[in-house]
Amino acid sequence: MADTTAEQAAPQTESLEFRAEIRQLLNILAHSLYTEREIFLRELISNASDALNRLRFEQLTNQDVLDPEAEPAIRITVDKEARILRVSDTGIGMTREELIDNLGTIAHSGAMSFLTKLQGDPERRAEIIGQFGVGFYAVFMVAEEVRVTSRSYRPAAEAVEWISRGENTYTIGPAERTQRGTTIELHLSEDAAEFADQWRIESIIRKHSNYVAFPIYVGDGDTPVNKQTAPWRQSPREVTDEQYTDFYKQLTFDFQPPLAHIHLVTDAPVQVRALLYIPSHGDEGMLRLRPDDGLQLYSHNVLIQEASPDLLPKHFRFVEGVVDCEDLPLNISRETVQMQSNRVMERLKTLLTKRVQNELEKLANDEPEKYVTFWTAFGLLIKEGVATDPGAREPLARLLRYSSSAGASDTLTSLQAYVDRMAEGQDAIYYVLADNRRSAETSPHLDPFKARKLEVLYLTEQVDSFVTSSLTEFAGKKLRNVDDPSVELPPLGDETDVAKASPVSDNAFAPLLLRFREKLGDRVLEVREGKTLTASPARLVSPPGAADRDMQRVRRYFDQQYEVPKKILELNRSHSLISGLAARLGAGVADPTVELIIEQLFDSALLQEGLLEHPAEMLGRIQRIMEAAVGNAPTPSAPLASATPVEPPPTTPTEDVAGPAPANVAEPTADNLAEDVAVPAPANVAEPTAGDAAGGDDSAE
């Protein structure tokens, strides 16, 4: 009779129903909640880590536990042939009732219940990963059947087994197990056989659970697969420079050391541990190993997102590293952050952005050579931020670097350094837009600034047009484009070393302006004297109020309906080329080279402004100018000037043009056309006739 009573008292295997509409819910959990199937292993390891943490907390006040000497660890084994995966831990274990509560009730979290007990102990709470009580059910993404065998830490507790195939019911009963802890055995479905491969399991561990605080062994090995200690969770004083560099190389697969690192440990305004790096170079396009920008986001040492783009602004997307934040409310799959956590994310983003900004400024001030390396690699992104992020414009402007007329070609200057060097009374930062430094140096807009020894910044990238449209002031100084005709400069002193040539007289200059206007027509708004030009024969300036002058250069690349903007052409009446043209025009003989040179001067000015649509179209004209320079009539590829002789101006040219026209001055060539070349009318060379202009055909008249 006693035996019968004992038999009735022993726990029996029984079939129970889940405490929820389980069939539909399990289907959602298994097939809709997670984006990657491999996440199931991360969830099982996280649960095992929580069980080990709970045991460790229990042992602080209670040494009467089963197997007190057992190593707190996680071991994973696979049977490839049978498609079986086992995850075991030596954690706190579960009794029959706890198995029913924790596994038989969907969304009941033992870890969350434990966390509730730890209110007021943030250090202990930080070590617990689980929150929702659904991570375990991710196993049904890959398993046909799941067996959970567990034995509680309580010495008198007995082992118990829980079995489910992901349907409405599960079975629970006694089991054989001598060691404390839990083993989860997955009978993998046929399409999940990859998870019975040891190499695959190890790669998942290193990706998602590399920094779980307990050792994870795979197979019969005695060496943990995971690193356990996360460098970002250590004190900065405990991590050496070599360890920082090694972690960077493991994280990014970059064999070059970073320029700088940022190790952030703070509890306010959010609790965060972060380790960020400034690389020394950008990814090599198609060869980049990480397809997505963004920092790795961890929570409680477990990877949540491989690349989170929301932790830093886009212009800092070159930053590599890891952020581990315990204040982030995660979604139920723990793969993304809940939408209602925007405030937390904003605080976190603000904190990280400020630290990156400070580190870059520190690098620029303390290690300028390293900063040049950074600027070469990522300067475009900083400029992008200035152009697109109004809130970041002011601090990012401190990071800008440009070539300057005051420095060598291999030196860069900051806006602040420019301001510090400004001449007394100078009230603006001057810049010129060009395709490269050489083009900037030869820009006709620099003539008055060179004469006055005023520094000009060279902006030589397309994005600079966007920068100057957004950044209009720095340190209280306006940024001014040197092509702005309204720029007021101090008068030239008598001590200036600029050579002064005799200007073309009004009587000779007026017909030349008229010829320019007739030839160029509505392609220009006006042709006038350039009062600030010294070394250049001509330049194009924007009309007053042209707010989009800096954007005109880039529209040529993006606007399919692009038209060359109409500008004002200014002529330097003291330049030898303009003097020579005036003399030819004043000779009263039809000269086709005059109009060729007018066209070339205009196109050269457009080219210098970066506005010429089709530069190759100049080649034919340049060839005809060269033919004229060697004494041949230019070959007409299009109708040239009229053969009708031009009436001379009322005043004799020799009275208006300084000095007689020399007899042996070479005609302009393609090389010297836009430079300081004189083209006076030769005294002893016959001028081209209308017949010559038409190719020598007597019937051209």
PEWO-V604025 format. One record per backbone hydrogen bond with DSSP energy under -0.5 kcal/mol. NH is the residue of the N-H (numbers start at 1). CO is the residue of the C=O. Records with the same first field share a line. If there is no record, write none. Layout:
NH = CO  CO
//
This chain:
5 = 1
6 = 2
7 = 3
8 = 4
9 = 5
10 = 6
14 = 172
16 = 14  170
18 = 168
19 = 104
20 = 18
22 = 20
25 = 21
26 = 22
27 = 23
28 = 24
29 = 25
30 = 26
31 = 27
32 = 28
33 = 28
39 = 36
40 = 37
41 = 38
42 = 38
43 = 39
44 = 40
45 = 41
46 = 42
47 = 43
48 = 44
49 = 45
50 = 46
51 = 47
52 = 48
53 = 49
54 = 50
55 = 51
56 = 52
57 = 53
58 = 54
59 = 55
60 = 56  57
61 = 58
62 = 58
65 = 63
66 = 153
68 = 65
70 = 67
73 = 71
74 = 215
75 = 88
76 = 217
77 = 86
79 = 84
83 = 79
84 = 79
85 = 186
86 = 77
87 = 184
88 = 75
89 = 182
90 = 73
92 = 51
99 = 95
100 = 96
101 = 97
102 = 98
103 = 99
104 = 99  100
106 = 104
107 = 133
108 = 105  133
109 = 107
110 = 108
113 = 109
114 = 110
115 = 111
116 = 112
117 = 113
118 = 114  115
119 = 116
121 = 118
125 = 121
126 = 122
127 = 124
128 = 125
137 = 134
138 = 135
139 = 136
140 = 137
141 = 138
142 = 139
143 = 139
144 = 187
145 = 187
146 = 164
147 = 185
148 = 162
149 = 147  183
150 = 160
151 = 181
153 = 92
157 = 154
160 = 150
161 = 173
162 = 148
163 = 171
164 = 146
165 = 169
167 = 169
170 = 16
171 = 163
172 = 14
173 = 161
175 = 159
177 = 175
181 = 151
182 = 89
183 = 149
184 = 87
185 = 147  183
186 = 85  184
187 = 145  185
188 = 83  186
189 = 142
192 = 189
193 = 190
195 = 192
196 = 193
197 = 194
198 = 196
201 = 197
202 = 198
203 = 199
204 = 200
205 = 201
206 = 202
207 = 203
208 = 204
209 = 204  205
211 = 301
212 = 209
215 = 72
217 = 74  215
219 = 76
221 = 218
224 = 222
225 = 216
226 = 216
227 = 210
228 = 210
229 = 227
230 = 228
231 = 229
233 = 230
234 = 231
238 = 235
239 = 235  236
244 = 240
245 = 241
246 = 242
247 = 243
248 = 244
249 = 245
250 = 246
251 = 247
252 = 248
253 = 249
255 = 253
259 = 278
260 = 278
262 = 276
264 = 262  274
265 = 263
266 = 272
272 = 266  270
273 = 324
274 = 264
275 = 322
276 = 262
277 = 320
278 = 260
279 = 277
285 = 283
287 = 284
288 = 285
291 = 289
295 = 308
296 = 321
297 = 305
298 = 296  323
299 = 302
302 = 299
303 = 208
304 = 297
305 = 297
308 = 295
309 = 307
311 = 308
316 = 313
317 = 314
319 = 316
320 = 277
322 = 275
323 = 296
324 = 273
325 = 298  323
326 = 271
327 = 271
329 = 327
330 = 328
331 = 336
334 = 331
338 = 329
341 = 338
342 = 339
345 = 341
346 = 342
347 = 343
348 = 344
349 = 345
350 = 346
351 = 347
352 = 348
353 = 349
354 = 350
355 = 351
356 = 352
357 = 353
358 = 354
359 = 355
360 = 356
361 = 357
362 = 358
363 = 359
364 = 360
365 = 361
366 = 362
367 = 363
371 = 367
372 = 368
373 = 369
374 = 370
375 = 371
376 = 372
377 = 373
378 = 374
379 = 375
381 = 378
382 = 378
383 = 379
384 = 380
385 = 381
386 = 382
387 = 383
388 = 384
389 = 385
390 = 388
392 = 389
393 = 389  390
396 = 392
397 = 393
398 = 394  395
399 = 396
400 = 396  397
402 = 413
403 = 458
405 = 456
407 = 404
411 = 408
413 = 402
418 = 414
419 = 415
420 = 416
421 = 417  418
422 = 418  419
426 = 423
429 = 478
430 = 428
431 = 480
432 = 457
434 = 459
440 = 436
441 = 437
442 = 438
443 = 440
446 = 443
447 = 444
450 = 446
451 = 447
452 = 448
453 = 450
454 = 449
457 = 430
458 = 403
459 = 432  457
460 = 458
464 = 461
465 = 462
466 = 462  463
467 = 463
468 = 464
469 = 465
470 = 466  467
471 = 467
472 = 470
474 = 477
477 = 474
478 = 427
479 = 472
480 = 429  478
482 = 431
484 = 481
485 = 483  542
487 = 484
489 = 487
496 = 493
501 = 499
504 = 573
505 = 656
509 = 505
510 = 506
511 = 507
512 = 508
513 = 509
514 = 510
515 = 511
516 = 512
517 = 513
518 = 514
519 = 515
520 = 516
521 = 517
523 = 520
524 = 521
525 = 567
526 = 567
528 = 569
530 = 571
531 = 529
533 = 530
539 = 570
541 = 568
542 = 483
546 = 543
547 = 545
549 = 546
551 = 548
552 = 548  549
555 = 551
556 = 552  553
557 = 554
558 = 554
559 = 555
560 = 558
562 = 559
567 = 523
568 = 541
569 = 526  567
570 = 539  568
571 = 528
572 = 537
573 = 571
575 = 572
579 = 575
580 = 576
581 = 577
582 = 578
583 = 579
584 = 580
585 = 581
586 = 582
587 = 583  584
588 = 585
589 = 584
594 = 591
595 = 591
596 = 592
597 = 593
598 = 594
599 = 595
600 = 596
601 = 597
602 = 598
603 = 599
604 = 600
605 = 601
606 = 602
607 = 603
608 = 604
609 = 605
610 = 606  607
611 = 606
612 = 606
617 = 614
618 = 615
619 = 616
621 = 617
622 = 618
623 = 619
624 = 620
625 = 621
626 = 622
627 = 623
628 = 624
629 = 625
630 = 626
631 = 628
632 = 627
655 = 652
656 = 652  653
657 = 653
658 = 656
667 = 629
673 = 669
675 = 672
677 = 675
679 = 576
682 = 680
693 = 689
694 = 690
695 = 692
696 = 691
697 = 691
698 = 696
700 = 697
701 = 698
//
